[in-house]
Amino acid sequence: MSTSVTVPWAEALGAALPPLVVQAERVAATVMQGVHGRRRPGQGDAFWQFRPYTPGDAAARVDWRQSAKSDRLFVRETEWEAAQTVAVWCQGDAGMDWRSHRDLPTKRVRAELLLLALAALLFRGGERVRLFGLPRAFTGRGALNALADSLPRQAVTAEDGRIPRHARVVLLGDFLAPLEQTRHRVAALASRSIRGHLVQVLDPAEETLPFTGRIRFEGPGGADHAAAGHALVPRVEGVRALYEERLARHREGLAALAAASGWSFATHRTDQPPEAALLALHRRLAPG
């Protein structure tokens, strides 16, 4: 799907990044109310909580002072201190620059907003974030601007042999390319015990095909996008049901290939607020 509203990526990114970072911080701050950072049990020195003793716990972990206050044994748990690295990728082909209305963000802008807001949450929790194709990870509260500045240098495709085994990844895009392309990339990452999450970002018009009458659809081009080329449709309303059926099948295929590799799949529309998608994504990254 295409439109005359097309802006070169480099120019758009240079103009949009500063406010995009500010918006990402605001979205992250809103979501932060439902997030508790790295407060997870594990190896560390910082006290987190007491919990009842269960068979199998080492005797050295029993807190005898706390246990003496009741008729039960309690174990002292410490906060999880080993920061994880989350690798993130945002689809960057021309199709991501499309929007159906000037009041909506492009799919690229919304995907990058989710990526940066997620990174802001991870930084606040002490985690590290890296972009596909870049050698080093970003960390610390002041790293968000540097991460945003590095977005144009991320890998063109969701492939990076340097991502360590057992890492976690988040891939954001419209994923309208043929399913085999996405399946190949997800399977390649999953074969290295990498756990991941696919987030499909679509414009609302790509779900509902609200156009009527004779419409010429032009693809954005690019080998990695399914809509390359063009088509003249005499009556769009006559193909709407078929279009919705094929989109539903495509989404079912994305969900199935994600599940086959132990990944998750979620969808997000650019006319919806980003906070709910961000909170759900951040929760999926919790160890479990």
N, C-alpha and C positions, 0 to 999 in steps of 0.2 A: 504494500500500500504506500502511496506517495502523495505529495501535495506540493504546491508551489512555495510553501513555507519551508525553505531549506536554507540553513546557515552553515557555512564552512566550520568544521569542528574546531580548528585551532583558534579562529577568531571568536567563536562563541565561548569556548572554554576560557580564553584569556579575559573576556568581559564578565563572565558569570562566576568565576571561582571565588572571589572574595565574598560576595553576598551568599554564595552557596555554602561556604564554610560557616558563616554566621548562622544561616538557617539550620545547618546540620547540628550546630551546638545547641540551638534552641530546641530542636526536635529531641536530641539526646537528653537535654535537661528535663523535658516533660516526661520522657520515658523513664528517666532515672528514678522517679518516685516509686516505680514498681520493680526496681532492680536493686540487688544488694551486692554488687561487685563480686569480689572473690571470696565471699563468706561461705566457704565450702570446707568440709573436713578433709584433712590430709596432713602431709609432713610439713611442719613449720613450728615456730616458736610462739606466735601470738595466740592467746587464749580465745576460743570461740564460744564454747558452751560445755555444760555438763550433760551427760546422758546416762541412762541406766546401764549397768554392766550387762553384757550378754555373753553366753558361753563362747569361748574362743578368744576373748579379749585377754591380752597379756596382763598379768598381775601388776606389772610395773606401771600400767596405765590407770590403775584405780587411784582415785583421789580420796585418801583416807579421811582427810579433814571434812570434806563435803559428805562423805558416806556416814561419818559419825553423827551427823545431824538428823539422820533418819534410820530406819531399819532396812535400808536398801544400799547396795553398792553403786557408786557412780564413777564413770570414766570421764577424764578431762580430755576434751577434744581441742585440737589446735587448728588454726586457720590454714587452708590450703595455700602454700606459698609458691609453688612452682608455676610460674606464668606460662601459659600456652601461647603458641604463635598461630594466628589465624591468617591464612592466605586468602586474599579477596581478588575478584576479577569482575570488571564491568564490560559487557559487550560494546564494541566500539565501531561497528560498521554503520554505513549511511542510513540504514533503516531505523536506527535508534534516534535519529534526528527528526523523526516525523511527529506531528501532533495534528489533531483534527480541528482544534480551535485555538485561537491566539491566547485565550485565557487559561489554557492548560499548559503545563510544562511538557517539553519533549520527553520521550521515553529515556533518553540519555541523561537529561538533567535529573529526572526522578530517580533513576538507578544510581547515579553518582551521589545524590542526596542520601539515599539509604546506605550506600557504602560508607560515606563520610560520617553519618550519624552513628552507624554501627561501630566504626573505628573510634569515635569519641567515647562511646560507652566502654569499649574494650580498654582504651587507654586509661580511663578512670578506674577500671578494675585491675590495673597493673599488667594487662596482657600486651602482647606484641602483635603488630599487624604488618603484613608484607603484601606487596602487589605481585601478581604473576609477572615473571620476566625480570624482576629487579633482584639484585643479589642480597640486599640487606633488609632487615625488618625495621619498622618504626616503633618507637615506644616513648611513653611519657606524655604528660598533658599538653606539652608544647609541640607535639609531633603532627598535629592535624594539618596545619598549613603545609608542612613539608610533604605530607602524604598527598594532599590535594595538588600541589605543584607537580608531583611525579605521575599523576594520572595519565598524561599524554605518552609516557614512556612505558606503560604497562604492556604486557604481551598482547599481540593482536588476537591470538586464540587462547583458549583456556588450557594451555599446555605449558608445563614447566617442570623439567626433570629434576630441578634442584629442591623442590618442595620435599621435606623429609617425610619418611614413612610415619604413619600414625598421626599426621598433622590433620588439621581441620580446615576446610575451604568453604568459601561462599561465592557462588557464581550468579551474577545478576545480568539479565538481558531479556529480549523478547523471545528468544529460542524458537523462532519461526523457521529456522533452517530445517532441512530434512532430518528426521529423527535419528538416522544412522550417524550423522555427524556428532550430535550431542551424545548418543550412546557410546560412540568410540572414545570420546574425551572423558566421559564419566568413568567408563570401564578402565581406562588407562590409569586414572588416579586411584580408583578403588582397588586395583590390583596391587598397589603399594600400601594397602591398609589405610588409605586416606579417607576420612569421613567427610561428607560434604552436604551442601544444601543448594538447591536450585531455586531461584526466585524469578518467576516470569513477570516482567513488567510490560503491560500493554496499555495503549490508549483505549478509552471506552468505545470509540468507533470501531476498533478492531474486534471487539466482542459482539457488537450489536449490528454492525453494517447499516447505519441509519439512513443512508443515501436513497434517493428515489430517482427514477427516470434513467436517461441515457448517461452513463458515466464512463469516462476513460480512466482506468487505473494504471499508473506507471510505477514500476518497481524502482527502488533506490539504486539498484546495481550492486555489484560486489559478489564474489563467489560464495561468500558465507551467508547469504541471505536468500530465503526461499522466494521472495517476491520479485526477483530480478525479471526484467522484461516488462511487457505492458499487455493490457487486455481492454477491449471495448465491450461494455455490457449494455445491451439495449434497454433492459428493465432490471435495475438492481433489486427491486423488491421481489422479483421472480426467482432470484437465486439466494435470497437471504436465508431461508430455512436450510438449504444445502450447505451454505457457508458456515452457519452456526453448527451444523452437524459435524462438518470436517474439522472445525476448530476444537470442538469437544473431543473428537477422536484424537487429535494431535495432543491435546492436554492429557488425555488418558495415557497416551504413549509416553509422554514426559514423566508422568507420575509413576508409570510402571517401570521405566528404565532406571529411575532414581531408586525406587524400592528394591529393584533387583540387585543394586549395589550397596544397599543399606543406607541410602541417602534419603533426604526429605525433599519434598517439592511443595512450593507455595506460589500463589498468584497475587498480583497487586495491580490495580488500575490507577492511572495517573490522576483521575478525578477523585480519588479517595485520599483521606489524610494519611500521612506516612507513619504516624505513631504506632498504630496497631500492628502494621507489618514489621516495624522495627522491634517492638517488644516480643513478638512471636519468634522472630529470627534470633534475637539475643538469647531467649530461653532455650532454643534448640542447641545453642552452642555450649550450654551447661554440661559438664561431664556427667556421664550416666552410663 
